[in-house]
Amino acid sequence: VQLQASGGGLVQAGGSLRLSCAASGRTITMAWFRQAPGKDREFVSAFRWREYYADSVKGRFTISRDNSKNTVYLQMNSLKPEDTAVYYCAAGDRLIVSTLTRGTAYDVWGQGTQVTVSS
């Protein structure tokens, strides 16, 4: 499986962006991680039969999935400057729920897409 991420860009604080990640085949779990300059990669959200979110994005971000297109979306609203990062999508078929937030649990990664939120 290969992943193709898109949708990043520059937006003002309070604005919205929608990221897309298209997989070349079926996967069970698809997720978004992000990495800001000088920081470790962190979990953002995942979709595995249901939605999972990091506390920092709950209520602002929404993950959804279109199985007919093997695509997962991340709708990001009320963006903050601290959301600025390179966002990566990931997929895996052998995760268990307790490992969803760990990047090492995912088998396949897409290229990153830059999200920049200006204050």
Secondary structure per residue as TSV (DSSP state, phi and psi in degrees):
chain	resnum	aa	ss	phi	psi
A	1	V	-	360.0	138.4
A	2	Q	-	-120.0	150.1
A	3	L	E	-119.9	139.9
A	4	Q	E	-127.5	112.0
A	5	A	E	-97.7	149.3
A	6	S	E	-156.2	167.7
A	7	G	-	109.2	-2.9
A	8	G	-	-70.4	173.8
A	9	G	E	167.8	-167.9
A	10	L	E	-108.1	129.9
A	11	V	E	-143.9	152.4
A	12	Q	E	-79.0	155.9
A	13	A	T	-55.0	137.5
A	14	G	T	92.2	-10.5
A	15	G	-	-84.4	-173.6
A	16	S	-	-132.8	152.5
A	17	L	E	-145.3	154.1
A	18	R	E	-124.4	122.7
A	19	L	E	-96.2	148.0
A	20	S	E	-126.9	147.6
A	21	C	E	-139.1	111.7
A	22	A	E	-100.4	128.5
A	23	A	E	-99.1	148.3
A	24	S	S	-80.1	-8.8
A	25	G	S	-156.1	179.5
A	26	R	-	-72.0	140.3
A	27	T	-	-137.7	156.2
A	28	I	S	-84.2	-49.0
A	29	T	E	-118.0	130.6
A	30	M	E	-126.0	143.2
A	31	A	E	-146.2	165.6
A	32	W	E	-121.4	135.7
A	33	F	E	-124.2	165.9
A	34	R	E	-144.1	155.8
A	35	Q	E	-140.1	117.0
A	36	A	-	-90.1	156.7
A	37	P	T	-55.7	129.0
A	38	G	T	77.7	4.5
A	39	K	S	-120.6	162.8
A	40	D	-	-74.8	157.0
A	41	R	-	-64.3	139.5
A	42	E	E	-132.3	149.5
A	43	F	E	-69.4	140.7
A	44	V	E	-114.6	-55.6
A	45	S	E	-164.3	155.4
A	46	A	E	-145.1	155.8
A	47	F	E	-127.1	113.0
A	48	R	S	-142.7	92.5
A	49	W	S	63.6	-26.7
A	50	R	S	-149.2	178.6
A	51	E	E	-95.3	145.7
A	52	Y	E	-133.0	140.4
A	53	Y	E	-136.6	148.3
A	54	A	-	-71.6	149.5
A	55	D	T	-58.2	-33.2
A	56	S	T	-67.8	-16.7
A	57	V	T	-119.1	-4.6
A	58	K	T	-57.5	135.0
A	59	G	T	86.5	-12.7
A	60	R	T	-115.7	-36.2
A	61	F	E	-106.4	147.5
A	62	T	E	-133.6	125.5
A	63	I	E	-99.9	141.2
A	64	S	E	-144.5	165.5
A	65	R	E	-141.4	136.7
A	66	D	E	-113.3	99.9
A	67	N	T	-66.5	-27.5
A	68	S	T	-67.3	-22.6
A	69	K	T	-112.0	2.1
A	70	N	T	50.7	43.2
A	71	T	E	-127.3	139.3
A	72	V	E	-116.9	143.4
A	73	Y	E	-119.2	150.7
A	74	L	E	-128.7	104.7
A	75	Q	E	-85.8	119.9
A	76	M	E	-114.6	113.9
A	77	N	-	-113.6	164.5
A	78	S	S	48.9	48.3
A	79	L	-	-65.7	146.1
A	80	K	-	-120.5	156.1
A	81	P	G	-54.6	-32.5
A	82	E	G	-71.9	-5.5
A	83	D	G	-83.8	-6.8
A	84	T	-	-62.1	125.0
A	85	A	E	-177.4	170.9
A	86	V	E	-89.8	126.0
A	87	Y	E	-100.4	133.4
A	88	Y	E	-121.6	139.2
A	89	C	E	-98.7	153.4
A	90	A	E	-143.7	156.8
A	91	A	E	-142.4	151.1
A	92	G	E	-160.6	152.0
A	93	D	S	-113.8	-5.6
A	94	R	S	-121.7	19.8
A	95	L	-	-77.8	156.8
A	96	I	-	-115.1	161.6
A	97	V	G	-55.7	-38.2
A	98	S	G	-68.2	-11.5
A	99	T	G	-110.4	6.1
A	100	L	T	-57.2	-31.7
A	101	T	T	-88.0	-0.7
A	102	R	-	-97.7	121.9
A	103	G	G	-62.4	-30.5
A	104	T	G	-68.0	-14.0
A	105	A	G	-81.3	-11.4
A	106	Y	-	-96.6	143.1
A	107	D	S	-90.0	-32.5
A	108	V	E	-130.0	139.9
A	109	W	E	-127.8	143.9
A	110	G	-	-91.1	173.4
A	111	Q	-	-73.2	155.1
A	112	G	-	-78.1	158.4
A	113	T	E	-129.6	131.1
A	114	Q	E	-80.2	131.4
A	115	V	E	-119.0	122.4
A	116	T	E	-124.0	123.9
A	117	V	E	-113.9	117.4
A	118	S	E	-91.5	147.5
A	119	S	-	-88.5	360.0
